[in-house]
Amino acid sequence: LPLGGIAGLFKIKGHMTWPPAAGTSAVMIAGGIGATPFRSMLRDAALKKRSLRTTLIHVARRDFLYREDFASLPAEYVCVSREGIAGAIAKTAGEEPSAQYYVAGSPGFVESTAEMLARSGIASVQTDAFKGLAE
């Protein structure tokens, strides 16, 4: 940027509310770096000693960001490939049909995952698509 030039800034806003209603379990589905907001949410749950049944389904091609951190946080942690997401969603939707579902990742990931959840009968879904993120 040349001296005196103008830079444009934008704010990324999350669209998920935390924690879910009392007595509700939480299912988080992260595409790659979509695990980032869930790490913060789970750290908050641990810090505040919330008794909340939580499952995190982390979908990645090879490297699972924050894998070591998630092992020490209060959640069932499931690592799957893109090929395994449909099975993980079907299993979890069957076990946790009334949970609050959260989905974060690239826009394409969020859209396709929300569609899978809808086909599984899950209605309570909050999403956060990371706009500008390459698929």
N, CA, C and O atoms as a GROMACS GRO file, in nm:
protein
  540
    1LEU      N    1   0.086  -0.117   0.000
    1LEU     CA    2   0.000   0.000   0.000
    1LEU      C    3   0.090   0.122   0.000
    1LEU      O    4   0.178   0.134   0.086
    2PRO      N    5   0.071   0.212  -0.093
    2PRO     CA    6   0.155   0.331  -0.096
    2PRO      C    7   0.121   0.424   0.022
    2PRO      O    8   0.010   0.422   0.074
    3LEU      N    9   0.219   0.504   0.062
    3LEU     CA   10   0.199   0.599   0.169
    3LEU      C   11   0.078   0.686   0.136
    3LEU      O   12   0.070   0.742   0.027
    4GLY      N   13  -0.016   0.697   0.228
    4GLY     CA   14  -0.137   0.776   0.207
    4GLY      C   15  -0.248   0.699   0.139
    4GLY      O   16  -0.357   0.753   0.118
    5GLY      N   17  -0.222   0.572   0.102
    5GLY     CA   18  -0.324   0.490   0.036
    5GLY      C   19  -0.435   0.452   0.133
    5GLY      O   20  -0.420   0.467   0.254
    6ILE      N   21  -0.544   0.404   0.080
    6ILE     CA   22  -0.660   0.367   0.161
    6ILE      C   23  -0.674   0.215   0.160
    6ILE      O   24  -0.670   0.151   0.055
    7ALA      N   25  -0.690   0.161   0.278
    7ALA     CA   26  -0.711   0.017   0.293
    7ALA      C   27  -0.856  -0.008   0.332
    7ALA      O   28  -0.912   0.066   0.413
    8GLY      N   29  -0.915  -0.109   0.275
    8GLY     CA   30  -1.052  -0.147   0.312
    8GLY      C   31  -1.047  -0.256   0.418
    8GLY      O   32  -0.967  -0.348   0.407
    9LEU      N   33  -1.131  -0.247   0.517
    9LEU     CA   34  -1.139  -0.346   0.624
    9LEU      C   35  -1.280  -0.400   0.632
    9LEU      O   36  -1.376  -0.332   0.596
   10PHE      N   37  -1.292  -0.521   0.678
   10PHE     CA   38  -1.424  -0.577   0.701
   10PHE      C   39  -1.418  -0.658   0.829
   10PHE      O   40  -1.310  -0.700   0.872
   11LYS      N   41  -1.532  -0.679   0.887
   11LYS     CA   42  -1.542  -0.751   1.013
   11LYS      C   43  -1.608  -0.885   0.987
   11LYS      O   44  -1.713  -0.893   0.922
   12ILE      N   45  -1.548  -0.989   1.039
   12ILE     CA   46  -1.609  -1.121   1.030
   12ILE      C   47  -1.692  -1.139   1.156
   12ILE      O   48  -1.642  -1.121   1.268
   13LYS      N   49  -1.817  -1.174   1.139
   13LYS     CA   50  -1.906  -1.193   1.253
   13LYS      C   51  -1.947  -1.339   1.261
   13LYS      O   52  -1.983  -1.401   1.161
   14GLY      N   53  -1.942  -1.391   1.382
   14GLY     CA   54  -1.993  -1.526   1.403
   14GLY      C   55  -2.145  -1.522   1.414
   14GLY      O   56  -2.202  -1.420   1.454
   15HIS      N   57  -2.209  -1.630   1.378
   15HIS     CA   58  -2.355  -1.635   1.380
   15HIS      C   59  -2.405  -1.745   1.473
   15HIS      O   60  -2.518  -1.791   1.459
   16MET      N   61  -2.322  -1.787   1.565
   16MET     CA   62  -2.362  -1.895   1.654
   16MET      C   63  -2.373  -1.842   1.796
   16MET      O   64  -2.292  -1.760   1.841
   17THR      N   65  -2.476  -1.889   1.867
   17THR     CA   66  -2.492  -1.849   2.007
   17THR      C   67  -2.447  -1.964   2.097
   17THR      O   68  -2.468  -2.081   2.067
   18TRP      N   69  -2.384  -1.925   2.204
   18TRP     CA   70  -2.329  -2.022   2.299
   18TRP      C   71  -2.356  -1.975   2.439
   18TRP      O   72  -2.346  -1.855   2.463
   19PRO      N   73  -2.388  -2.059   2.532
   19PRO     CA   74  -2.414  -2.202   2.519
   19PRO      C   75  -2.557  -2.227   2.473
   19PRO      O   76  -2.639  -2.135   2.468
   20PRO      N   77  -2.585  -2.352   2.438
   20PRO     CA   78  -2.723  -2.384   2.401
   20PRO      C   79  -2.812  -2.378   2.524
   20PRO      O   80  -2.763  -2.365   2.636
   21ALA      N   81  -2.941  -2.387   2.504
   21ALA     CA   82  -3.037  -2.383   2.614
   21ALA      C   83  -3.005  -2.492   2.716
   21ALA      O   84  -2.954  -2.599   2.683
   22ALA      N   85  -3.036  -2.462   2.840
   22ALA     CA   86  -3.011  -2.558   2.949
   22ALA      C   87  -3.077  -2.692   2.917
   22ALA      O   88  -3.190  -2.697   2.867
   23GLY      N   89  -3.006  -2.798   2.946
   23GLY     CA   90  -3.058  -2.932   2.923
   23GLY      C   91  -3.042  -2.981   2.780
   23GLY      O   92  -3.082  -3.093   2.749
   24THR      N   93  -2.986  -2.898   2.693
   24THR     CA   94  -2.965  -2.935   2.554
   24THR      C   95  -2.821  -2.978   2.533
   24THR      O   96  -2.729  -2.914   2.585
   25SER      N   97  -2.801  -3.084   2.458
   25SER     CA   98  -2.664  -3.123   2.424
   25SER      C   99  -2.623  -3.047   2.299
   25SER      O  100  -2.706  -2.987   2.231
   26ALA      N  101  -2.493  -3.049   2.269
   26ALA     CA  102  -2.440  -2.976   2.154
   26ALA      C  103  -2.362  -3.071   2.064
   26ALA      O  104  -2.286  -3.155   2.111
   27VAL      N  105  -2.384  -3.056   1.934
   27VAL     CA  106  -2.307  -3.131   1.834
   27VAL      C  107  -2.244  -3.028   1.742
   27VAL      O  108  -2.312  -2.948   1.679
   28MET      N  109  -2.111  -3.032   1.736
   28MET     CA  110  -2.034  -2.938   1.654
   28MET      C  111  -1.975  -3.014   1.536
   28MET      O  112  -1.916  -3.121   1.554
   29ILE      N  113  -1.991  -2.958   1.417
   29ILE     CA  114  -1.935  -3.023   1.298
   29ILE      C  115  -1.844  -2.921   1.231
   29ILE      O  116  -1.890  -2.817   1.184
   30ALA      N  117  -1.715  -2.953   1.226
   30ALA     CA  118  -1.614  -2.859   1.176
   30ALA      C  119  -1.550  -2.910   1.049
   30ALA      O  120  -1.509  -3.026   1.042
   31GLY      N  121  -1.543  -2.824   0.951
   31GLY     CA  122  -1.469  -2.853   0.829
   31GLY      C  123  -1.334  -2.786   0.838
   31GLY      O  124  -1.325  -2.663   0.830
   32GLY      N  125  -1.226  -2.864   0.855
   32GLY     CA  126  -1.090  -2.808   0.863
   32GLY      C  127  -1.076  -2.705   0.972
   32GLY      O  128  -1.094  -2.735   1.090
   33ILE      N  129  -1.043  -2.580   0.932
   33ILE     CA  130  -1.022  -2.474   1.032
   33ILE      C  131  -1.153  -2.427   1.094
   33ILE      O  132  -1.152  -2.340   1.182
   34GLY      N  133  -1.265  -2.482   1.050
   34GLY     CA  134  -1.393  -2.455   1.114
   34GLY      C  135  -1.392  -2.501   1.260
   34GLY      O  136  -1.483  -2.469   1.336
   35ALA      N  137  -1.290  -2.576   1.298
   35ALA     CA  138  -1.276  -2.619   1.438
   35ALA      C  139  -1.240  -2.502   1.530
   35ALA      O  140  -1.257  -2.512   1.652
   36THR      N  141  -1.192  -2.392   1.475
   36THR     CA  142  -1.144  -2.280   1.556
   36THR      C  143  -1.251  -2.225   1.650
   36THR      O  144  -1.224  -2.214   1.770
   37PRO      N  145  -1.372  -2.190   1.605
   37PRO     CA  146  -1.470  -2.138   1.701
   37PRO      C  147  -1.512  -2.244   1.802
   37PRO      O  148  -1.545  -2.211   1.916
   38PHE      N  149  -1.510  -2.370   1.763
   38PHE     CA  150  -1.550  -2.476   1.855
   38PHE      C  151  -1.446  -2.494   1.966
   38PHE      O  152  -1.481  -2.529   2.079
   39ARG      N  153  -1.322  -2.472   1.934
   39ARG     CA  154  -1.218  -2.477   2.037
   39ARG      C  155  -1.248  -2.374   2.145
   39ARG      O  156  -1.239  -2.403   2.264
   40SER      N  157  -1.283  -2.253   2.103
   40SER     CA  158  -1.316  -2.148   2.201
   40SER      C  159  -1.440  -2.184   2.282
   40SER      O  160  -1.443  -2.163   2.403
   41MET      N  161  -1.541  -2.238   2.216
   41MET     CA  162  -1.664  -2.275   2.286
   41MET      C  163  -1.639  -2.386   2.389
   41MET      O  164  -1.690  -2.380   2.500
   42LEU      N  165  -1.559  -2.484   2.351
   42LEU     CA  166  -1.530  -2.594   2.444
   42LEU      C  167  -1.440  -2.549   2.558
   42LEU      O  168  -1.454  -2.596   2.671
   43ARG      N  169  -1.347  -2.458   2.529
   43ARG     CA  170  -1.263  -2.404   2.636
   43ARG      C  171  -1.350  -2.325   2.734
   43ARG      O  172  -1.327  -2.331   2.855
   44ASP      N  173  -1.449  -2.252   2.683
   44ASP     CA  174  -1.542  -2.180   2.769
   44ASP      C  175  -1.620  -2.277   2.856
   44ASP      O  176  -1.637  -2.254   2.976
   45ALA      N  177  -1.668  -2.387   2.798
   45ALA     CA  178  -1.743  -2.487   2.874
   45ALA      C  179  -1.656  -2.546   2.985
   45ALA      O  180  -1.704  -2.567   3.097
   46ALA      N  181  -1.530  -2.573   2.955
   46ALA     CA  182  -1.439  -2.628   3.057
   46ALA      C  183  -1.412  -2.527   3.167
   46ALA      O  184  -1.416  -2.560   3.286
   47LEU      N  185  -1.385  -2.404   3.128
   47LEU     CA  186  -1.355  -2.299   3.226
   47LEU      C  187  -1.472  -2.274   3.320
   47LEU      O  188  -1.453  -2.257   3.441
   48LYS      N  189  -1.592  -2.274   3.266
   48LYS     CA  190  -1.712  -2.246   3.345
   48LYS      C  191  -1.774  -2.372   3.403
   48LYS      O  192  -1.881  -2.368   3.465
   49LYS      N  193  -1.706  -2.484   3.383
   49LYS     CA  194  -1.750  -2.614   3.435
   49LYS      C  195  -1.896  -2.643   3.401
   49LYS      O  196  -1.974  -2.686   3.486
   50ARG      N  197  -1.932  -2.620   3.275
   50ARG     CA  198  -2.068  -2.648   3.228
   50ARG      C  199  -2.087  -2.798   3.213
   50ARG      O  200  -2.003  -2.867   3.156
   51SER      N  201  -2.197  -2.847   3.264
   51SER     CA  202  -2.228  -2.989   3.243
   51SER      C  203  -2.311  -2.996   3.116
   51SER      O  204  -2.432  -2.974   3.118
   52LEU      N  205  -2.246  -3.025   3.007
   52LEU     CA  206  -2.306  -3.020   2.875
   52LEU      C  207  -2.251  -3.136   2.794
   52LEU      O  208  -2.130  -3.148   2.777
   53ARG      N  209  -2.340  -3.221   2.745
   53ARG     CA  210  -2.295  -3.331   2.658
   53ARG      C  211  -2.263  -3.271   2.522
   53ARG      O  212  -2.349  -3.210   2.458
   54THR      N  213  -2.139  -3.288   2.478
   54THR     CA  214  -2.094  -3.228   2.353
   54THR      C  215  -2.020  -3.330   2.267
   54THR      O  216  -1.939  -3.408   2.317
   55THR      N  217  -2.049  -3.326   2.138
   55THR     CA  218  -1.978  -3.407   2.040
   55THR      C  219  -1.920  -3.313   1.936
   55THR      O  220  -1.990  -3.225   1.886
   56LEU      N  221  -1.794  -3.331   1.902
   56LEU     CA  222  -1.730  -3.255   1.794
   56LEU      C  223  -1.691  -3.353   1.684
   56LEU      O  224  -1.610  -3.443   1.706
   57ILE      N  225  -1.750  -3.334   1.566
   57ILE     CA  226  -1.712  -3.411   1.448
   57ILE      C  227  -1.621  -3.321   1.366
   57ILE      O  228  -1.665  -3.218   1.313
   58HIS      N  229  -1.494  -3.359   1.355
   58HIS     CA  230  -1.395  -3.278   1.286
   58HIS      C  231  -1.362  -3.345   1.153
   58HIS      O  232  -1.312  -3.457   1.150
   59VAL      N  233  -1.391  -3.275   1.045
   59VAL     CA  234  -1.371  -3.328   0.911
   59VAL      C  235  -1.249  -3.260   0.850
   59VAL      O  236  -1.242  -3.137   0.843
   60ALA      N  237  -1.153  -3.341   0.806
   60ALA     CA  238  -1.032  -3.284   0.745
   60ALA      C  239  -0.974  -3.382   0.645
   60ALA      O  240  -1.002  -3.502   0.649
   61ARG      N  241  -0.892  -3.328   0.557
   61ARG     CA  242  -0.827  -3.415   0.456
   61ARG      C  243  -0.715  -3.496   0.519
   61ARG      O  244  -0.701  -3.615   0.490
   62ARG      N  245  -0.634  -3.431   0.606
   62ARG     CA  246  -0.523  -3.505   0.667
   62ARG      C  247  -0.486  -3.453   0.804
   62ARG      O  248  -0.475  -3.534   0.897
   63ASP      N  249  -0.467  -3.324   0.823
   63ASP     CA  250  -0.426  -3.268   0.952
   63ASP      C  251  -0.546  -3.216   1.029
   63ASP      O  252  -0.625  -3.138   0.975
   64PHE      N  253  -0.561  -3.258   1.153
   64PHE     CA  254  -0.672  -3.216   1.236
   64PHE      C  255  -0.623  -3.107   1.332
   64PHE      O  256  -0.560  -3.136   1.434
   65LEU      N  257  -0.653  -2.983   1.296
   65LEU     CA  258  -0.612  -2.867   1.374
   65LEU      C  259  -0.661  -2.877   1.517
   65LEU      O  260  -0.777  -2.911   1.540
   66TYR      N  261  -0.575  -2.850   1.613
   66TYR     CA  262  -0.606  -2.851   1.757
   66TYR      C  263  -0.638  -2.990   1.811
   66TYR      O  264  -0.700  -3.003   1.917
   67ARG      N  265  -0.599  -3.093   1.742
   67ARG     CA  266  -0.631  -3.230   1.785
   67ARG      C  267  -0.591  -3.256   1.930
   67ARG      O  268  -0.668  -3.315   2.007
   68GLU      N  269  -0.472  -3.214   1.968
   68GLU     CA  270  -0.426  -3.236   2.106
   68GLU      C  271  -0.511  -3.158   2.206
   68GLU      O  272  -0.544  -3.210   2.313
   69ASP      N  273  -0.548  -3.035   2.172
   69ASP     CA  274  -0.633  -2.954   2.260
   69ASP      C  275  -0.768  -3.021   2.280
   69ASP      O  276  -0.817  -3.029   2.393
   70PHE      N  277  -0.829  -3.070   2.172
   70PHE     CA  278  -0.961  -3.129   2.182
   70PHE      C  279  -0.961  -3.253   2.271
   70PHE      O  280  -1.061  -3.283   2.335
   71ALA      N  281  -0.850  -3.324   2.274
   71ALA     CA  282  -0.841  -3.444   2.357
   71ALA      C  283  -0.858  -3.412   2.505
   71ALA      O  284  -0.903  -3.496   2.582
   72SER      N  285  -0.823  -3.288   2.546
   72SER     CA  286  -0.832  -3.251   2.687
   72SER      C  287  -0.958  -3.169   2.719
   72SER      O  288  -0.977  -3.128   2.833
   73LEU      N  289  -1.041  -3.144   2.620
   73LEU     CA  290  -1.161  -3.062   2.641
   73LEU      C  291  -1.284  -3.151   2.656
   73LEU      O  292  -1.284  -3.266   2.613
   74PRO      N  293  -1.390  -3.096   2.717
   74PRO     CA  294  -1.509  -3.178   2.749
   74PRO      C  295  -1.599  -3.206   2.629
   74PRO      O  296  -1.706  -3.146   2.615
   75ALA      N  297  -1.555  -3.296   2.542
   75ALA     CA  298  -1.636  -3.333   2.426
   75ALA      C  299  -1.593  -3.470   2.375
   75ALA      O  300  -1.478  -3.510   2.390
   76GLU      N  301  -1.687  -3.540   2.316
   76GLU     CA  302  -1.652  -3.660   2.241
   76GLU      C  303  -1.594  -3.608   2.111
   76GLU      O  304  -1.659  -3.532   2.041
   77TYR      N  305  -1.472  -3.648   2.078
   77TYR     CA  306  -1.402  -3.595   1.961
   77TYR      C  307  -1.392  -3.702   1.855
   77TYR      O  308  -1.330  -3.806   1.877
   78VAL      N  309  -1.454  -3.676   1.739
   78VAL     CA  310  -1.458  -3.772   1.629
   78VAL      C  311  -1.388  -3.711   1.508
   78VAL      O  312  -1.429  -3.606   1.459
   79CYS      N  313  -1.282  -3.775   1.461
   79CYS     CA  314  -1.210  -3.729   1.342
   79CYS      C  315  -1.251  -3.815   1.223
   79CYS      O  316  -1.245  -3.938   1.229
   80VAL      N  317  -1.295  -3.749   1.115
   80VAL     CA  318  -1.335  -3.822   0.996
   80VAL      C  319  -1.284  -3.751   0.870
   80VAL      O  320  -1.255  -3.632   0.872
   81SER      N  321  -1.275  -3.827   0.763
   81SER     CA  322  -1.244  -3.770   0.632
   81SER      C  323  -1.374  -3.720   0.570
   81SER      O  324  -1.482  -3.743   0.624
   82ARG      N  325  -1.362  -3.651   0.457
   82ARG     CA  326  -1.485  -3.607   0.387
   82ARG      C  327  -1.572  -3.726   0.348
   82ARG      O  328  -1.694  -3.716   0.345
   83GLU      N  329  -1.508  -3.837   0.319
   83GLU     CA  330  -1.583  -3.957   0.281
   83GLU      C  331  -1.660  -4.013   0.400
   83GLU      O  332  -1.762  -4.080   0.381
   84GLY      N  333  -1.616  -3.987   0.521
   84GLY     CA  334  -1.679  -4.042   0.640
   84GLY      C  335  -1.783  -3.953   0.706
   84GLY      O  336  -1.846  -3.993   0.804
   85ILE      N  337  -1.801  -3.831   0.654
   85ILE     CA  338  -1.890  -3.736   0.722
   85ILE      C  339  -2.036  -3.782   0.722
   85ILE      O  340  -2.105  -3.767   0.823
   86ALA      N  341  -2.084  -3.838   0.611
   86ALA     CA  342  -2.224  -3.879   0.604
   86ALA      C  343  -2.256  -3.983   0.711
   86ALA      O  344  -2.360  -3.974   0.777
   87GLY      N  345  -2.169  -4.080   0.728
   87GLY     CA  346  -2.189  -4.183   0.830
   87GLY      C  347  -2.185  -4.125   0.971
   87GLY      O  348  -2.265  -4.163   1.056
   88ALA      N  349  -2.091  -4.034   0.995
   88ALA     CA  350  -2.080  -3.972   1.128
   88ALA      C  351  -2.204  -3.888   1.160
   88ALA      O  352  -2.252  -3.890   1.273
   89ILE      N  353  -2.254  -3.816   1.060
   89ILE     CA  354  -2.375  -3.735   1.081
   89ILE      C  355  -2.496  -3.825   1.105
   89ILE      O  356  -2.575  -3.799   1.196
   90ALA      N  357  -2.512  -3.931   1.026
   90ALA     CA  358  -2.625  -4.021   1.045
   90ALA      C  359  -2.624  -4.084   1.184
   90ALA      O  360  -2.727  -4.092   1.250
   91LYS      N  361  -2.506  -4.127   1.228
   91LYS     CA  362  -2.493  -4.189   1.361
   91LYS      C  363  -2.528  -4.089   1.470
   91LYS      O  364  -2.607  -4.118   1.560
   92THR      N  365  -2.469  -3.970   1.462
   92THR     CA  366  -2.490  -3.869   1.566
   92THR      C  367  -2.633  -3.818   1.565
   92THR      O  368  -2.692  -3.798   1.672
   93ALA      N  369  -2.691  -3.797   1.447
   93ALA     CA  370  -2.831  -3.751   1.439
   93ALA      C  371  -2.924  -3.853   1.502
   93ALA      O  372  -3.024  -3.816   1.565
   94GLY      N  373  -2.894  -3.981   1.486
   94GLY     CA  374  -2.975  -4.085   1.547
   94GLY      C  375  -2.963  -4.086   1.699
   94GLY      O  376  -3.060  -4.113   1.769
   95GLU      N  377  -2.843  -4.057   1.749
   95GLU     CA  378  -2.818  -4.058   1.894
   95GLU      C  379  -2.858  -3.927   1.961
   95GLU      O  380  -2.897  -3.927   2.078
   96GLU      N  381  -2.848  -3.816   1.890
   96GLU     CA  382  -2.872  -3.683   1.947
   96GLU      C  383  -2.969  -3.601   1.860
   96GLU      O  384  -2.932  -3.494   1.812
   97PRO      N  385  -3.093  -3.649   1.839
   97PRO     CA  386  -3.184  -3.577   1.750
   97PRO      C  387  -3.228  -3.440   1.803
   97PRO      O  388  -3.265  -3.353   1.724
   98SER      N  389  -3.226  -3.420   1.934
   98SER     CA  390  -3.274  -3.293   1.991
   98SER      C  391  -3.160  -3.199   2.030
   98SER      O  392  -3.184  -3.096   2.094
   99ALA      N  393  -3.038  -3.232   1.993
   99ALA     CA  394  -2.923  -3.146   2.027
   99ALA      C  395  -2.926  -3.017   1.947
   99ALA      O  396  -2.993  -3.007   1.844
  100GLN      N  397  -2.852  -2.918   1.996
  100GLN     CA  398  -2.826  -2.797   1.918
  100GLN      C  399  -2.706  -2.829   1.830
  100GLN      O  400  -2.599  -2.863   1.881
  101TYR      N  401  -2.723  -2.819   1.700
  101TYR     CA  402  -2.615  -2.849   1.605
  101TYR      C  403  -2.550  -2.719   1.559
  101TYR      O  404  -2.618  -2.620   1.533
  102TYR      N  405  -2.418  -2.723   1.550
  102TYR     CA  406  -2.337  -2.610   1.502
  102TYR      C  407  -2.250  -2.661   1.388
  102TYR      O  408  -2.194  -2.770   1.396
  103VAL      N  409  -2.239  -2.582   1.280
  103VAL     CA  410  -2.156  -2.620   1.167
  103VAL      C  411  -2.070  -2.500   1.129
  103VAL      O  412  -2.121  -2.389   1.112
  104ALA      N  413  -1.938  -2.521   1.114
  104ALA     CA  414  -1.847  -2.413   1.074
  104ALA      C  415  -1.745  -2.466   0.976
  104ALA      O  416  -1.698  -2.579   0.986
  105GLY      N  417  -1.711  -2.380   0.879
  105GLY     CA  418  -1.611  -2.415   0.779
  105GLY      C  419  -1.633  -2.332   0.654
  105GLY      O  420  -1.693  -2.225   0.660
  106SER      N  421  -1.585  -2.381   0.542
  106SER     CA  422  -1.601  -2.308   0.416
  106SER      C  423  -1.750  -2.303   0.380
  106SER      O  424  -1.827  -2.388   0.425
  107PRO      N  425  -1.791  -2.206   0.299
  107PRO     CA  426  -1.933  -2.198   0.261
  107PRO      C  427  -1.988  -2.327   0.199
  107PRO      O  428  -2.099  -2.368   0.232
  108GLY      N  429  -1.911  -2.391   0.112
  108GLY     CA  430  -1.956  -2.516   0.052
  108GLY      C  431  -1.973  -2.627   0.153
  108GLY      O  432  -2.069  -2.703   0.148
  109PHE      N  433  -1.879  -2.635   0.246
  109PHE     CA  434  -1.887  -2.737   0.351
  109PHE      C  435  -2.010  -2.714   0.438
  109PHE      O  436  -2.085  -2.807   0.467
  110VAL      N  437  -2.031  -2.589   0.478
  110VAL     CA  438  -2.144  -2.556   0.565
  110VAL      C  439  -2.276  -2.588   0.495
  110VAL      O  440  -2.366  -2.647   0.555
  111GLU      N  441  -2.287  -2.550   0.370
  111GLU     CA  442  -2.410  -2.574   0.295
  111GLU      C  443  -2.439  -2.724   0.280
  111GLU      O  444  -2.551  -2.769   0.306
  112SER      N  445  -2.339  -2.801   0.238
  112SER     CA  446  -2.362  -2.944   0.218
  112SER      C  447  -2.388  -3.016   0.350
  112SER      O  448  -2.469  -3.109   0.354
  113THR      N  449  -2.322  -2.974   0.457
  113THR     CA  450  -2.343  -3.037   0.587
  113THR      C  451  -2.482  -3.004   0.641
  113THR      O  452  -2.550  -3.091   0.695
  114ALA      N  453  -2.525  -2.879   0.625
  114ALA     CA  454  -2.660  -2.841   0.669
  114ALA      C  455  -2.766  -2.920   0.593
  114ALA      O  456  -2.868  -2.957   0.651
  115GLU      N  457  -2.743  -2.947   0.464
  115GLU     CA  458  -2.836  -3.028   0.386
  115GLU      C  459  -2.840  -3.171   0.438
  115GLU      O  460  -2.948  -3.230   0.447
  116MET      N  461  -2.723  -3.228   0.472
  116MET     CA  462  -2.720  -3.364   0.528
  116MET      C  463  -2.796  -3.369   0.660
  116MET      O  464  -2.870  -3.465   0.686
  117LEU      N  465  -2.779  -3.268   0.742
  117LEU     CA  466  -2.849  -3.263   0.871
  117LEU      C  467  -3.000  -3.254   0.849
  117LEU      O  468  -3.076  -3.323   0.917
  118ALA      N  469  -3.042  -3.171   0.756
  118ALA     CA  470  -3.186  -3.158   0.727
  118ALA      C  471  -3.243  -3.292   0.680
  118ALA      O  472  -3.352  -3.330   0.722
  119ARG      N  473  -3.170  -3.364   0.594
  119ARG     CA  474  -3.217  -3.495   0.548
  119ARG      C  475  -3.223  -3.596   0.662
  119ARG      O  476  -3.298  -3.694   0.656
  120SER      N  477  -3.143  -3.572   0.767
  120SER     CA  478  -3.143  -3.661   0.884
  120SER      C  479  -3.247  -3.618   0.987
  120SER      O  480  -3.256  -3.678   1.095
  121GLY      N  481  -3.325  -3.515   0.955
  121GLY     CA  482  -3.431  -3.471   1.045
  121GLY      C  483  -3.388  -3.372   1.152
  121GLY      O  484  -3.462  -3.347   1.246
  122ILE      N  485  -3.269  -3.316   1.138
  122ILE     CA  486  -3.218  -3.219   1.236
  122ILE      C  487  -3.263  -3.080   1.195
  122ILE      O  488  -3.235  -3.035   1.084
  123ALA      N  489  -3.335  -3.012   1.285
  123ALA     CA  490  -3.389  -2.880   1.253
  123ALA      C  491  -3.313  -2.766   1.322
  123ALA      O  492  -3.310  -2.654   1.271
  124SER      N  493  -3.252  -2.793   1.435
  124SER     CA  494  -3.187  -2.688   1.512
  124SER      C  495  -3.038  -2.681   1.476
  124SER      O  496  -2.954  -2.747   1.538
  125VAL      N  497  -3.008  -2.599   1.374
  125VAL     CA  498  -2.871  -2.589   1.322
  125VAL      C  499  -2.830  -2.442   1.315
  125VAL      O  500  -2.902  -2.360   1.257
  126GLN      N  501  -2.716  -2.410   1.373
  126GLN     CA  502  -2.657  -2.277   1.359
  126GLN      C  503  -2.529  -2.293   1.278
  126GLN      O  504  -2.454  -2.388   1.298
  127THR      N  505  -2.503  -2.199   1.186
  127THR     CA  506  -2.388  -2.212   1.098
  127THR      C  507  -2.300  -2.088   1.098
  127THR      O  508  -2.345  -1.978   1.130
  128ASP      N  509  -2.175  -2.110   1.062
  128ASP     CA  510  -2.080  -2.002   1.044
  128ASP      C  511  -1.992  -2.038   0.926
  128ASP      O  512  -1.899  -2.119   0.938
  129ALA      N  513  -2.022  -1.977   0.811
  129ALA     CA  514  -1.943  -2.002   0.690
  129ALA      C  515  -1.828  -1.902   0.685
  129ALA      O  516  -1.848  -1.782   0.698
  130PHE      N  517  -1.708  -1.952   0.665
  130PHE     CA  518  -1.589  -1.868   0.658
  130PHE      C  519  -1.575  -1.817   0.516
  130PHE      O  520  -1.507  -1.879   0.434
  131LYS      N  521  -1.637  -1.705   0.488
  131LYS     CA  522  -1.634  -1.648   0.354
  131LYS      C  523  -1.492  -1.613   0.314
  131LYS      O  524  -1.413  -1.566   0.397
  132GLY      N  525  -1.460  -1.634   0.188
  132GLY     CA  526  -1.326  -1.607   0.141
  132GLY      C  527  -1.232  -1.724   0.156
  132GLY      O  528  -1.117  -1.719   0.111
  133LEU      N  529  -1.279  -1.829   0.220
  133LEU     CA  530  -1.199  -1.948   0.241
  133LEU      C  531  -1.210  -2.037   0.119
  133LEU      O  532  -1.321  -2.069   0.074
  134ALA      N  533  -1.098  -2.078   0.064
  134ALA     CA  534  -1.099  -2.165  -0.055
  134ALA      C  535  -1.152  -2.302  -0.016
  134ALA      O  536  -1.127  -2.351   0.094
  135GLU      N  537  -1.223  -2.364  -0.107
  135GLU     CA  538  -1.280  -2.498  -0.082
  135GLU      C  539  -1.171  -2.602  -0.077
  135GLU      O  540  -1.199  -2.720  -0.057
   0.00000   0.00000   0.00000
